[in-house]
Amino acid sequence: MKQKLVFILALTLIAKFSHCQIIDRYGINVGTSYSSQIWDYKLVPVDSDNKYKSGLQAFLQAEKDFGNIFSFRTEFGYIQKGFKNTLELISADGTSVETKNDNVILHDLALNLGLKIKPLKSAYSPYLLVGLRGDYLISYKDIEFEEPDSGLKFNMYESTIKDFNKSNLGGLLGLGIDMKSLIYLELEYNPNFTKNFDDTGLSIKDNCWGVKLGLNINKLTE
């Protein structure tokens, strides 16, 4: 319920500001995130077995022009991060333990602040986006497995994930193309500056790519 109220408030503010000419474009974008995590074991030479997983992302966005080349874009929304696990669990009798799912899913709220650089002014205009992303972890879904003999169910990474930092800060790099100022297609990369988890034996950091399609809603009525 809290997340829904935040999204409604953000959309209301964007619509209100647009009538005051504070912003030039506002709308939504949806797409796919492609994320993993780097697990750095400090005391033992163990490589991270985590692979990339796909997820959903959806944002409200508002943009303000500063001349013909630069604009500032703010986005607020939801993104799924996490990783695909490749670790095989072996029971005491040597058989493989079946897992319920293969992905650790982190449900994050995210705020993007980006400087958009448009070197060409045309109907189909390429652009570069450089900025920051702040994430806030609201919930997660762990990998579950069942112990064959007892039938008891366990979470694989919960003991670590429950101690994750709620807030993280990272960079935001994007390449995209604006199509008649109405629709845009964008590829983005989000390397984290801060760590999800860090102690004497282990540090964990997000790594995320994304592809999204955006629509500037106010341009539909022009």
PAZAPA-4460 file (N, C-alpha, C; in steps of 0.05 Angstrom, whole numbers, plus 32768, in hexadecimal, padded with zeros to 4 digits):
% residues 222
    n_x    n_y    n_z   ca_x   ca_y   ca_z    c_x    c_y    c_z   seq   type   mol
   8011   7FE8   8000   8000   8000   8000   8011   8019   8000     1      M     A
   8027   8019   8010   8038   8031   8011   8045   8036   7FF6     2      K     A
   804D   8021   7FE8   805A   8025   7FCE   8046   8031   7FBA     3      Q     A
   802C   8028   7FBB   8018   8033   7FA9   8013   8050   7FAE     4      K     A
   8013   8058   7FC8   800E   8074   7FCF   8025   8086   7FC5     5      L     A
   803E   807B   7FC7   8055   808B   7FBE   8054   808F   7FA0     6      V     A
   804D   807A   7F91   804B   807C   7F74   8035   8090   7F6C     7      F     A
   801E   808F   7F79   8008   80A1   7F73   8010   80BE   7F78     8      I     A
   801E   80C2   7F8F   8027   80DD   7F96   803B   80E7   7F82     9      L     A
   804E   80D6   7F79   8062   80DE   7F66   8055   80E6   7F4B    10      A     A
   8042   80D6   7F42   8034   80DC   7F29   8024   80F6   7F2B    11      L     A
   8017   80FB   7F41   8008   8113   7F45   801A   812C   7F44    12      T     A
   8031   812A   7F51   8044   8141   7F51   804F   8146   7F35    13      L     A
   8055   8131   7F27   805F   8134   7F0B   804A   8142   7EFA    14      I     A
   8031   8139   7EFC   801C   8145   7EEC   8018   8163   7EF3    15      A     A
   8019   8169   7F0D   8015   8184   7F17   802C   8197   7F0D    16      K     A
   8045   818D   7F0F   805C   819D   7F07   805B   81A2   7EE9    17      F     A
   8051   818F   7EDA   8051   8192   7EBD   8040   81AA   7EB4    18      S     A
   802A   81AF   7EC2   8018   81C5   7EBC   8025   81E0   7EC3    19      H     A
   8039   81DF   7ED6   8047   81F7   7EDE   8060   81FC   7ECD    20      C     A
   8064   81EC   7EB8   807B   81EE   7EA6   8095   81EA   7EB4    21      Q     A
   8095   81DC   7ECB   80AE   81D5   7ED9   80BC   81BF   7ECA    22      I     A
   80AD   81AD   7EBE   80BA   8197   7EAF   80AF   8198   7E92    23      I     A
   80BF   818D   7E80   80B8   818D   7E63   80AC   8173   7E5A    24      D     A
   80B3   815D   7E67   80A8   8143   7E60   80A4   8132   7E79    25      R     A
   808F   8123   7E7A   808A   8110   7E8F   807D   80F7   7E84    26      Y     A
   8081   80E1   7E92   8075   80C8   7E88   807E   80B0   7E98    27      G     A
   807E   8099   7E8A   8085   8080   7E97   8099   8071   7E86    28      I     A
   80A7   805E   7E92   80B7   804B   7E83   80B7   8030   7E91    29      N     A
   80B7   801B   7E81   80B7   8000   7E8B   80CD   7FF0   7E7C    30      V     A
   80D7   7FDC   7E88   80EB   7FCC   7E7B   80F5   7FB4   7E8B    31      G     A
   810C   7FAB   7E84   8118   7F93   7E90   8132   7F9A   7E9E    32      T     A
   8136   7F91   7EB6   8150   7F93   7EC3   815F   7F79   7EC0    33      S     A
   8179   7F7A   7EBF   818A   7F63   7EBC   81A0   7F65   7ED1    34      Y     A
   819D   7F57   7EE7   81AE   7F5D   7EFF   81BC   7F44   7F0A    35      S     A
   81D1   7F4A   7F18   81E0   7F36   7F27   81EC   7F43   7F40    36      S     A
   81FB   7F33   7F4F   8209   7F3E   7F66   8225   7F32   7F67    37      Q     A
   8238   7F43   7F6F   8253   7F3A   7F73   8257   7F33   7F91    38      I     A
   825B   7F1A   7F97   8260   7F10   7FB2   827E   7F0C   7FB5    39      W     A
   828B   7F1D   7FC4   82A8   7F1C   7FC8   82AF   7F10   7FE3    40      D     A
   82B7   7EF7   7FE3   82BF   7EE9   7FFC   82DC   7EF1   8002    41      Y     A
   82E0   7F00   8017   82FA   7F0B   801D   830F   7EF8   8029    42      K     A
   8306   7EE3   8036   8318   7ED2   8045   831E   7EB8   8036    43      L     A
   830E   7EB1   8023   8312   7E98   8014   8311   7E9E   7FF6    44      V     A
   8320   7E90   7FE5   8320   7E95   7FC8   8309   7E88   7FBA    45      P     A
   82F1   7E93   7FBE   82D9   7E88   7FB2   82CE   7E9C   7F9E    46      V     A
   82C9   7E93   7F85   82BD   7EA4   7F71   829F   7EA5   7F74    47      D     A
   8293   7EBC   7F6E   8276   7EBE   7F70   826A   7EAE   7F59    48      S     A
   8256   7E9D   7F60   8248   7E8C   7F4C   822F   7E99   7F42    49      D     A
   8229   7EB1   7F4B   8210   7EBE   7F44   8210   7EC7   7F27    50      N     A
   81FA   7EC3   7F19   81F7   7ECB   7EFD   81E0   7EE0   7EFC    51      K     A
   81DE   7EEC   7EE4   81CA   7F01   7EE0   81AE   7EF5   7EDD    52      Y     A
   819B   7F04   7EE8   817E   7EFD   7EE6   816F   7F15   7EDB    53      K     A
   8159   7F10   7ECD   8149   7F25   7EC3   8132   7F2C   7ED6    54      S     A
   8129   7F45   7ED5   8113   7F4E   7EE7   8104   7F65   7EDA    55      G     A
   80F2   7F70   7EE9   80E1   7F86   7EE0   80EA   7FA0   7EEB    56      L     A
   80E7   7FB6   7EDC   80EB   7FD1   7EE6   80D5   7FE3   7EDA    57      Q     A
   80CC   7FF6   7EEA   80B7   8009   7EE1   80BB   8023   7EF0    58      A     A
   80BB   8039   7EE1   80C1   8053   7EEC   80AE   8069   7EE2    59      F     A
   80A8   807C   7EF4   809D   8096   7EEC   80B5   80A9   7EE6    60      L     A
   80B2   80BA   7ED2   80C9   80CB   7ECC   80C0   80E7   7EC4    61      Q     A
   80D1   80FA   7ECA   80CD   8116   7EC3   80E7   8122   7EB9    62      A     A
   80E5   8134   7EA5   80FD   813E   7E99   80FB   815C   7E93    63      E     A
   8111   816A   7E98   8112   8187   7E94   8129   818E   7E81    64      K     A
   8124   819D   7E6C   8139   81A5   7E59   8148   81BD   7E63    65      D     A
   8163   81BD   7E5D   8174   81D3   7E62   8183   81D9   7E48    66      F     A
   8176   81E8   7E36   8182   81ED   7E1C   817A   81D6   7E09    67      G     A
   8189   81D5   7DF3   8183   81C1   7DDE   8192   81A6   7DE2    68      N     A
   81A6   81A6   7DF3   81B7   818F   7DF5   81B2   8180   7E10    69      I     A
   81AE   818E   7E25   81AD   8182   7E40   8190   8181   7E4B    70      F     A
   818B   816D   7E5A   8172   816C   7E6A   8177   815C   7E83    71      S     A
   8166   8160   7E97   8169   8151   7EB0   8150   8140   7EB4    72      F     A
   8155   8126   7EB8   813F   8113   7EBB   813F   8106   7ED7    73      R     A
   8127   8106   7EE3   8123   80F9   7EFD   8110   80E2   7EF9    74      T     A
   8116   80CB   7F05   8105   80B4   7F04   8101   80A8   7F20    75      E     A
   80E9   809F   7F25   80E3   8091   7F3E   80D3   8078   7F37    76      F     A
   80DB   8061   7F42   80CD   8049   7F3C   80D6   8030   7F4A    77      G     A
   80D1   801A   7F3D   80D6   7FFF   7F49   80E8   7FEF   7F36    78      Y     A
   80FB   7FE0   7F42   810D   7FD0   7F33   8113   7FB6   7F42    79      I     A
   8114   7FA0   7F33   811C   7F86   7F3F   8139   7F82   7F39    80      Q     A
   8148   7F7D   7F4F   8164   7F75   7F4D   8167   7F59   7F59    81      K     A
   8181   7F50   7F5C   8186   7F36   7F67   819A   7F27   7F57    82      G     A
   8197   7F0C   7F57   81AA   7EFC   7F47   819E   7EE0   7F44    83      F     A
   81A9   7ED2   7F30   81A2   7EB6   7F2A   81B7   7EA4   7F37    84      K     A
   81AF   7E92   7F48   81C2   7E81   7F56   81C9   7E68   7F45    85      N     A
   81E2   7E60   7F46   81EB   7E48   7F39   81F7   7E34   7F4D    86      T     A
   81F5   7E39   7F66   8200   7E28   7F7B   81EE   7E0F   7F7E    87      L     A
   81F9   7DF8   7F7C   81EA   7DDF   7F80   81EC   7DD5   7F9D    88      E     A
   81D6   7DD0   7FA9   81D5   7DC6   7FC4   81D5   7DA7   7FC4    89      L     A
   81E6   7D9C   7FD5   81E8   7D7E   7FD7   81E1   7D76   7FF3    90      I     A
   81CF   7D62   7FF5   81C6   7D58   800F   81DB   7D45   801A    91      S     A
   81D6   7D3B   8033   81E9   7D2A   8041   81EC   7D0F   8032    92      A     A
   81D8   7D06   8023   81DA   7CED   8015   81E6   7CF0   7FF9    93      D     A
   81EE   7D09   7FF2   81FB   7D0E   7FD8   81E8   7D15   7FC2    94      G     A
   81CE   7D17   7FC7   81BC   7D1F   7FB2   81B8   7D3D   7FB1    95      T     A
   81B0   7D47   7F9A   81AB   7D64   7F97   8191   7D6C   7FA5    96      S     A
   8192   7D83   7FB1   817B   7D8E   7FBE   816C   7DA0   7FAB    97      V     A
   8152   7D9B   7FA8   8142   7DAB   7F95   813B   7DC6   7FA1    98      E     A
   813F   7DDB   7F91   8138   7DF6   7F99   811E   7DFE   7F8C    99      T     A
   810F   7E0F   7F9B   80F5   7E18   7F91   80F8   7E2C   7F7A   100      K     A
   810C   7E3D   7F7B   8112   7E51   7F66   8130   7E56   7F65   101      N     A
   8139   7E61   7F4F   8156   7E65   7F4B   815F   7E81   7F4F   102      D     A
   814C   7E93   7F54   8153   7EB0   7F55   814F   7EBC   7F70   103      N     A
   8162   7ECC   7F79   815E   7EDE   7F8F   8154   7EF8   7F84   104      V     A
   813C   7F02   7F8D   8130   7F1A   7F82   812F   7F2F   7F97   105      I     A
   813B   7F46   7F91   813A   7F5E   7FA3   8126   7F72   7F97   106      L     A
   8112   7F7A   7FA7   80FE   7F8D   7F9E   8107   7FA9   7FA8   107      H     A
   810E   7FBA   7F96   8119   7FD5   7F9D   8108   7FEB   7F93   108      D     A
   8105   8000   7FA3   80FD   801A   7F99   8116   8029   7F90   109      L     A
   8114   8038   7F7A   812C   8045   7F70   8126   8062   7F67   110      A     A
   813A   8074   7F6B   8138   808F   7F63   8150   8094   7F51   111      L     A
   814B   809C   7F38   8160   80A3   7F24   8161   80C1   7F1F   112      N     A
   817A   80CB   7F20   817F   80E7   7F19   8193   80E8   7F03   113      L     A
   818C   80F1   7EEB   819E   80EF   7ED5   81A0   8108   7EC3   114      G     A
   81B8   810E   7EBA   81BC   8123   7EA6   81BB   8116   7E8A   115      L     A
   81A9   8120   7E79   81A6   8115   7E5F   81B3   8127   7E4A   116      K     A
   81C4   811C   7E39   81D3   812B   7E26   81CA   8123   7E0A   117      I     A
   81BF   8136   7DFB   81B4   8131   7DE0   81C4   8141   7DCC   118      K     A
   81D9   8136   7DBF   81EA   8145   7DAD   81DC   814C   7D93   119      P     A
   81C7   813D   7D8B   81B9   8142   7D72   819C   8149   7D77   120      L     A
   8192   815C   7D69   8176   8163   7D6B   8168   815A   7D52   121      K     A
   815A   8144   7D54   814C   8138   7D3D   8134   8128   7D47   122      S     A
   8124   811E   7D34   810C   810E   7D3C   8114   80F5   7D4A   123      A     A
   812B   80E9   7D42   8136   80D2   7D50   8151   80D9   7D5A   124      Y     A
   8152   80E0   7D74   816A   80EC   7D7F   8177   80DA   7D94   125      S     A
   8190   80D2   7D8F   819F   80C2   7DA3   81A7   80D3   7DBB   126      P     A
   81AA   80C7   7DD2   81B2   80D6   7DEA   81C3   80C5   7DFD   127      Y     A
   81D1   80D2   7E0F   81E1   80C6   7E24   81D5   80CF   7E3F   128      L     A
   81D3   80BD   7E52   81C9   80C3   7E6C   81DE   80BC   7E81   129      L     A
   81E5   80D0   7E92   81F9   80CC   7EA7   81EC   80D5   7EC2   130      V     A
   81ED   80C5   7ED6   81E1   80CD   7EEF   81E5   80BA   7F06   131      G     A
   81D3   80BB   7F19   81D4   80AB   7F31   81BA   809C   7F35   132      L     A
   81BC   8084   7F42   81A4   8076   7F4A   81A6   806F   7F68   133      R     A
   8190   8074   7F77   818E   806C   7F92   8179   8056   7F95   134      G     A
   8180   8040   7FA2   816D   802A   7FA5   8166   8026   7FC3   135      D     A
   814D   801E   7FC7   8145   8017   7FE3   8137   7FFC   7FE2   136      Y     A
   8142   7FE9   7FF1   8138   7FCE   7FF1   811E   7FCC   8002   137      L     A
   8108   7FC4   7FF6   80EF   7FC2   8005   80E7   7FA6   800C   138      I     A
   80F0   7F92   7FFC   80EC   7F76   8003   80FD   7F65   7FF1   139      S     A
   80FD   7F4B   7FF7   810D   7F38   7FE6   8100   7F1D   7FE6   140      Y     A
   8108   7F0D   7FD2   80FF   7EF1   7FD0   8118   7EE0   7FCE   141      K     A
   811C   7ECE   7FE1   8134   7EBD   7FE2   812F   7EA3   7FD2   142      D     A
   8145   7E94   7FCE   8143   7E79   7FC2   813C   7E66   7FD8   143      I     A
   8127   7E56   7FD4   811E   7E42   7FE8   8126   7E26   7FE0   144      E     A
   812E   7E16   7FF4   8133   7DFA   7FEF   8127   7DE9   8005   145      F     A
   8122   7DD0   7FFF   8116   7DBD   8012   8129   7DA7   801A   146      E     A
   812D   7DA3   8034   813E   7D8D   803D   8130   7D72   8038   147      E     A
   813C   7D60   8028   812E   7D48   801F   8124   7D36   8036   148      P     A
   8134   7D33   804B   812C   7D20   8060   8116   7D2B   8072   149      D     A
   8119   7D44   807B   8106   7D50   808E   80EF   7D5E   8080   150      S     A
   80F3   7D66   8067   80DE   7D75   8059   80DD   7D92   8061   151      G     A
   80F0   7D9B   8072   80F1   7DB7   807B   80FB   7DC9   8064   152      L     A
   80EF   7DE1   8063   80F7   7DF4   804E   8109   7E0A   805A   153      K     A
   811D   7E11   804A   8130   7E25   8053   8135   7E3A   803D   154      F     A
   813E   7E52   8046   8146   7E67   8033   8164   7E67   8031   155      N     A
   816F   7E68   8018   818B   7E64   8014   819C   7E7B   801E   156      M     A
   8193   7E94   8018   81A4   7EAB   801E   8199   7EBF   8032   157      Y     A
   8183   7EB7   8040   8175   7EC9   8051   8187   7ED4   8068   158      E     A
   8199   7EC4   8072   81AA   7ECC   8089   81BB   7EE4   8081   159      S     A
   81C2   7EE6   8067   81D2   7EFD   805D   81C0   7F14   8054   160      T     A
   81AB   7F0D   8044   819B   7F22   8038   818C   7F33   804D   161      I     A
   8185   7F27   8063   8176   7F36   8078   8188   7F4C   8084   162      K     A
   81A2   7F4A   8080   81B4   7F5F   808A   81BD   7F72   8074   163      D     A
   81B1   7F71   805C   81B8   7F83   8047   81B2   7FA0   804F   164      F     A
   81C3   7FB2   8044   81BC   7FCF   8047   81A3   7FD5   8037   165      N     A
   8191   7FE3   8043   8178   7FEA   8036   817C   7FFE   801F   166      K     A
   818E   8011   8023   8193   8025   800F   81AE   8022   8001   167      S     A
   81AF   8026   7FE7   81C8   8025   7FD8   81C9   803A   7FC3   168      N     A
   81E1   8043   7FBC   81E5   8057   7FA8   81F7   804D   7F92   169      L     A
   81EF   8053   7F79   81FF   804A   7F62   81FF   805E   7F4C   170      G     A
   820F   8058   7F37   820F   8069   7F20   81F9   8061   7F0C   171      G     A
   81F5   8072   7EF8   81E1   806D   7EE4   81EC   8077   7EC9   172      L     A
   81F0   8064   7EB6   81FA   806B   7E9C   81E6   8060   7E88   173      L     A
   81DD   8070   7E74   81CA   8067   7E61   81CF   8071   7E45   174      G     A
   81C7   8061   7E32   81C7   8068   7E15   81AB   8064   7E0B   175      L     A
   81A1   8078   7DFD   8185   8075   7DF3   8180   8084   7DDA   176      G     A
   8167   8082   7DD1   815F   8091   7DB9   8143   809C   7DBE   177      I     A
   813F   80B6   7DBB   8125   80C3   7DBC   8118   80C2   7DA1   178      D     A
   80FE   80BA   7DA0   80F0   80B8   7D87   80D9   80CD   7D88   179      M     A
   80DE   80E3   7D7B   80CB   80F9   7D79   80C2   8104   7D94   180      K     A
   80D3   8103   7DA8   80CE   810C   7DC3   80B7   80FE   7DD0   181      S     A
   80AD   80E9   7DC4   8096   80DA   7DCF   809E   80C0   7DDC   182      L     A
   80AE   80B1   7DCE   80B7   8097   7DD8   80D5   8096   7DD9   183      I     A
   80E0   8087   7DEC   80FD   8084   7DEC   8104   8067   7DF5   184      Y     A
   811A   805E   7DEA   8125   8043   7DF0   8140   8047   7DFC   185      L     A
   8146   8039   7E12   815F   803E   7E21   816B   8025   7E2C   186      E     A
   8186   8024   7E29   8196   800F   7E36   81A5   801D   7E4D   187      L     A
   81A5   8011   7E65   81B2   801E   7E7C   81C3   800A   7E8B   188      E     A
   81D7   8015   7E99   81E8   8006   7EAB   81E9   8013   7EC6   189      Y     A
   81E6   8003   7EDB   81E5   800E   7EF6   81F9   8000   7F09   190      N     A
   8213   8009   7F09   8226   7FFE   7F1B   8223   800A   7F37   191      P     A
   8223   7FFA   7F4B   8220   8004   7F67   823A   8010   7F71   192      N     A
   8238   8027   7F7F   824F   8032   7F8E   8251   8026   7FAA   193      F     A
   823A   8023   7FB6   8239   8018   7FD2   8234   7FFA   7FD1   194      T     A
   8237   7FED   7FE8   8234   7FD0   7FE9   821B   7FC8   7FF8   195      K     A
   820E   7FB3   7FEE   81F6   7FA8   7FFB   81FD   7F9D   8017   196      N     A
   8215   7F91   8018   821D   7F84   8031   823C   7F85   8033   197      F     A
   8246   7F89   804B   8263   7F89   804E   826B   7F83   806B   198      D     A
   827A   7F6D   806E   8285   7F67   8088   82A2   7F5C   8084   199      D     A
   82AD   7F50   8099   82C9   7F47   8097   82CD   7F30   8084   200      T     A
   82B8   7F21   807E   82BC   7F0A   806C   82AF   7F0C   8051   201      G     A
   829D   7F1F   804D   828E   7F20   8034   8284   7F3C   802E   202      L     A
   8286   7F43   8014   827A   7F5C   800B   8269   7F56   7FF2   203      S     A
   8253   7F64   7FEF   8240   7F5F   7FDA   8238   7F79   7FCD   204      I     A
   8238   7F79   7FB2   8231   7F91   7FA3   8220   7F8A   7F8B   205      K     A
   820B   7F9B   7F86   81FA   7F97   7F6F   8208   7F9F   7F55   206      D     A
   81FF   7F92   7F3F   8207   7F9A   7F24   81EF   7F96   7F12   207      N     A
   81E7   7FAB   7F04   81CD   7FAA   7EF6   81CE   7FB8   7EDB   208      C     A
   81C2   7FAC   7EC7   81BD   7FB7   7EAD   819E   7FB9   7EA9   209      W     A
   8196   7FC9   7E96   8179   7FCB   7E91   8173   7FD5   7E75   210      G     A
   815C   7FCD   7E6B   8151   7FD7   7E52   8135   7FE0   7E57   211      V     A
   812E   7FF8   7E4E   8112   8002   7E53   8108   8013   7E3C   212      K     A
   80ED   8013   7E3A   80DF   8023   7E26   80CE   8037   7E35   213      L     A
   80D1   8051   7E2D   80C3   8066   7E3B   80AF   8075   7E2A   214      G     A
   809B   8081   7E36   8087   8090   7E29   8083   80AB   7E37   215      L     A
   8087   80C1   7E29   8081   80DC   7E34   8064   80E2   7E30   216      N     A
   8055   80DE   7E46   8037   80E0   7E44   802D   80FB   7E3C   217      I     A
   803A   8110   7E45   8030   812B   7E3E   8033   8132   7E21   218      N     A
   8044   8123   7E12   8048   8128   7DF6   8031   811D   7DE5   219      K     A
   8021   810B   7DF2   800A   80FF   7DE3   7FF5   8114   7DDD   220      L     A
   7FF3   8129   7DED   7FDE   813D   7DEA   7FE7   8155   7DDA   221      T     A
   8000   8156   7DD2   800A   816D   7DC3   8005   816A   7DA5   222      E     A
***
